[in-house]
């Protein structure tokens, strides 16, 4: 069985960390391959996040869909 790939982008703020905790608690690791990317420390991944349609963090990208979970920080603030 192929796992769905997902990327959770965040900036390490309290809103982002709460969202990360919920995401990792509720997504089934047997069906979803989740990668967590801290854009505050992995600034080289900013272009990738922008290309995926991320406008603010925390955001989850799965199946080509970008889901903005809450507003922690605008992506432009992380540059």
Backbone as CSV, one residue per row, in Angstrom:
resi,resn,N_x,N_y,N_z,CA_x,CA_y,CA_z,C_x,C_y,C_z
1,UNK,0.842,-1.182,0.000,0.000,0.000,0.000,0.889,1.248,0.000
2,UNK,0.598,2.185,-0.885,1.353,3.435,-0.965,0.823,4.424,0.052
3,UNK,1.728,5.049,0.772,1.353,6.077,1.728,1.192,7.408,1.018
4,UNK,0.278,8.204,1.497,0.129,9.577,1.033,1.212,10.410,1.693
5,UNK,1.842,11.277,0.925,2.862,12.162,1.480,2.223,13.480,1.883
6,UNK,2.663,14.004,3.004,2.180,15.287,3.497,3.360,16.042,4.095
7,UNK,3.291,17.365,4.000,4.322,18.215,4.598,3.618,19.237,5.482
8,UNK,4.053,19.311,6.726,3.539,20.293,7.666,4.610,21.365,7.832
9,UNK,4.289,22.593,7.405,5.211,23.718,7.504,4.839,24.560,8.717
10,UNK,5.855,24.957,9.481,5.595,25.819,10.630,6.809,26.684,10.908
11,UNK,6.646,27.599,11.879,7.723,28.534,12.204,8.172,28.431,13.652
12,UNK,7.645,27.478,14.380,8.066,27.285,15.754,7.342,28.132,16.782
13,UNK,6.367,28.921,16.358,5.613,29.751,17.300,4.638,28.868,18.094
14,UNK,4.070,29.376,19.185,3.141,28.567,19.970,1.945,28.032,19.171
15,UNK,1.395,28.852,18.284,0.279,28.404,17.442,0.723,27.228,16.574
16,UNK,1.912,27.355,15.988,2.444,26.302,15.122,2.711,25.016,15.900
17,UNK,3.285,25.144,17.085,3.607,23.967,17.883,2.348,23.243,18.343
18,UNK,1.291,23.996,18.679,0.012,23.369,19.026,-0.558,22.615,17.829
19,UNK,-0.476,23.240,16.648,-0.981,22.587,15.437,-0.159,21.340,15.115
20,UNK,1.160,21.415,15.279,2.007,20.248,15.025,1.632,19.096,15.951
21,UNK,1.397,19.413,17.205,1.009,18.385,18.172,-0.284,17.706,17.754
22,UNK,-1.262,18.484,17.330,-2.541,17.916,16.893,-2.378,17.087,15.630
23,UNK,-1.615,17.611,14.670,-1.409,16.903,13.406,-0.745,15.548,13.652
24,UNK,0.321,15.547,14.422,1.045,14.298,14.635,0.244,13.321,15.482
25,UNK,-0.651,13.821,16.299,-1.488,12.961,17.130,-2.591,12.294,16.319
26,UNK,-3.149,13.002,15.342,-4.341,12.506,14.664,-4.108,11.883,13.294
27,UNK,-2.995,12.185,12.640,-2.742,11.556,11.338,-2.203,10.149,11.554
28,UNK,-2.699,9.224,10.791,-2.309,7.818,10.909,-0.990,7.582,10.170
29,UNK,0.085,7.286,10.892,1.387,7.100,10.244,1.456,5.857,9.356
30,UNK,0.482,4.978,9.442,0.478,3.812,8.549,-0.065,4.170,7.169
31,UNK,-0.750,5.313,7.063,-1.311,5.708,5.772,-0.756,7.028,5.244
32,UNK,-0.143,7.824,6.139,0.377,9.129,5.730,1.829,9.261,6.147
33,UNK,2.673,9.599,5.174,4.082,9.862,5.424,4.216,11.365,5.656
34,UNK,4.306,11.776,6.925,4.332,13.191,7.285,5.758,13.675,7.488
35,UNK,6.082,14.769,6.809,7.355,15.460,7.028,7.041,16.789,7.698
36,UNK,7.723,17.102,8.767,7.545,18.370,9.474,8.727,19.269,9.123
37,UNK,8.413,20.475,8.639,9.454,21.419,8.219,9.311,22.712,9.015
38,UNK,10.336,23.029,9.785,10.396,24.270,10.562,11.047,25.314,9.660
39,UNK,10.243,26.214,9.122,10.755,27.196,8.162,11.617,28.276,8.809
40,UNK,11.589,28.377,10.118,12.475,29.304,10.796,13.917,28.834,10.764
41,UNK,14.114,27.522,10.759,15.466,26.969,10.734,15.829,26.369,9.382
42,UNK,14.843,26.132,8.536,15.091,25.574,7.198,14.616,26.574,6.141
43,UNK,15.232,27.756,6.169,14.817,28.814,5.234,14.997,28.418,3.767
44,UNK,15.862,27.464,3.512,16.048,26.987,2.139,14.800,26.296,1.598
45,UNK,13.846,25.968,2.475,12.605,25.314,2.055,11.478,26.317,1.783
46,UNK,11.739,27.620,2.000,10.718,28.646,1.746,10.207,28.639,0.305
47,UNK,11.088,28.567,-0.718,10.578,28.535,-2.099,9.658,27.336,-2.359
48,UNK,9.988,26.203,-1.783,9.155,25.005,-1.915,7.774,25.239,-1.294
49,UNK,7.750,25.851,-0.111,6.475,26.136,0.559,5.646,27.114,-0.267
50,UNK,6.296,28.147,-0.775,5.587,29.121,-1.631,5.013,28.450,-2.865
51,UNK,5.796,27.589,-3.493,5.332,26.898,-4.698,4.136,25.992,-4.402
52,UNK,4.049,25.510,-3.176,2.931,24.651,-2.783,1.691,25.460,-2.416
53,UNK,1.831,26.792,-2.395,0.683,27.647,-2.094,0.576,28.076,-0.648
54,UNK,1.617,27.841,0.138,1.594,28.249,1.537,1.716,29.770,1.605
55,UNK,0.777,30.401,2.298,0.774,31.855,2.483,1.109,32.225,3.922
56,UNK,0.774,31.323,4.840,1.051,31.537,6.252,1.245,30.177,6.909
57,UNK,1.864,30.211,8.067,2.072,28.974,8.814,1.321,29.073,10.131
58,UNK,0.871,27.955,10.640,1.088,26.582,10.211,0.221,26.228,9.007
59,UNK,0.758,25.355,8.171,0.038,24.889,6.993,0.407,23.436,6.722
60,UNK,-0.564,22.696,6.245,-0.373,21.295,5.885,-0.622,21.154,4.395
61,UNK,0.333,20.565,3.697,0.181,20.311,2.264,0.063,18.808,2.089
62,UNK,-1.069,18.377,1.562,-1.320,16.948,1.369,-2.163,16.756,0.112
63,UNK,-1.752,15.819,-0.711,-2.503,15.533,-1.935,-2.659,16.729,-2.847
64,UNK,-1.655,17.599,-2.873,-1.727,18.784,-3.732,-2.581,19.904,-3.166
65,UNK,-3.142,19.705,-2.000,-3.974,20.717,-1.350,-3.169,21.383,-0.239
66,UNK,-3.281,22.696,-0.147,-2.636,23.439,0.932,-3.715,23.857,1.917
67,UNK,-3.549,23.412,3.148,-4.527,23.702,4.192,-3.885,24.619,5.228
68,UNK,-4.398,25.834,5.322,-3.901,26.771,6.326,-4.705,26.524,7.598
69,UNK,-4.002,26.116,8.649,-4.667,25.642,9.856,-5.027,26.750,10.836
70,UNK,-4.239,27.774,10.900,-4.431,28.876,11.812,-3.454,29.945,11.339
71,UNK,-3.483,31.105,11.946,-2.522,32.119,11.505,-1.474,32.323,12.576
72,UNK,-0.278,31.830,12.318,0.847,32.023,13.226,1.759,33.110,12.700
73,UNK,2.096,33.034,11.415,2.979,34.016,10.789,2.809,33.960,9.279
74,UNK,2.883,35.113,8.655,2.867,35.164,7.192,4.191,34.609,6.674
75,UNK,4.153,33.927,5.565,5.369,33.358,4.993,6.378,34.465,4.699
76,UNK,5.901,35.608,4.274,6.803,36.734,3.962,7.600,37.190,5.190
77,UNK,7.083,36.986,6.390,7.776,37.377,7.614,8.956,36.457,7.925
78,UNK,8.992,35.281,7.291,10.050,34.309,7.562,11.266,34.492,6.656
79,UNK,11.135,35.361,5.659,12.236,35.554,4.703,13.337,36.387,5.295
